[in-house]
């Protein structure tokens, strides 16, 4: 009987497991060429490409670098909205201080009485006078721009002081360049100069409103209200020549 059972077993090999049965993981490296390779996953350590694997959070793009000074000066007037959005987090002290100081040196020639006094004096006397005028313009513009920033914060703004003050100083000086250029040759009382002065003052008001609205993320009526003191000072001290 034992002989008969042995011969029967030799003629009939053991059955193979059914197709759905789990297969053991092959331990021989030749059967697992990608074992431990992070590009193919690992059944013992999880598959990074499996449907349930958590996806990596996308990284935000880095902020763009600040604009060069040439693009900044032209963008303040000609590409206002994009420039204000771009520079709302960057300080621009050197362009603002230098441009305001140079404007202060030339602004004295736009006032009729001051121009006559300068032309009647010697060069050694004019130089200190112009330096004082330039420094006074820098300090005045800085104080007025700080007031604009503080008012914007009081109205719910969230902008930074340095970018707001720098942009306000540039707007204050650059928008008055056309009037000042004509006033040097025609005089501040000339009707053409007066018309250009009022037009550039209104343009400065629009740029102030846009800048404060972008920098502090507030509605334009509040931005205009925050810029009112600086606009009135610009009109009284520079445009009308009462300095």
Buried (B, 14 or more C-beta within 10 A) or exposed (E): EEEEEEEEEEEEEEEEEEEEEEEEEEEEEEEBEEBEEEEEBBEEEEEBEEEEEEEEEEEEEEEEEBBEEEBBBEBBBEBBEEBBEBBBEBBBEEBBBEBBBBBBBBBBBBBBEBBEBBEEEEEEEBEEBBEEBBBEBBEBBBEBBBBBBBBBBEBEBEBBBBBBBBBBBBBBBBBBBBBBBBBBEBBBEBEEBBEBBBEBBEBBBBBBBBBBBBBBBBEEEBBBBBBBEBBEBBBEBBBBBEB
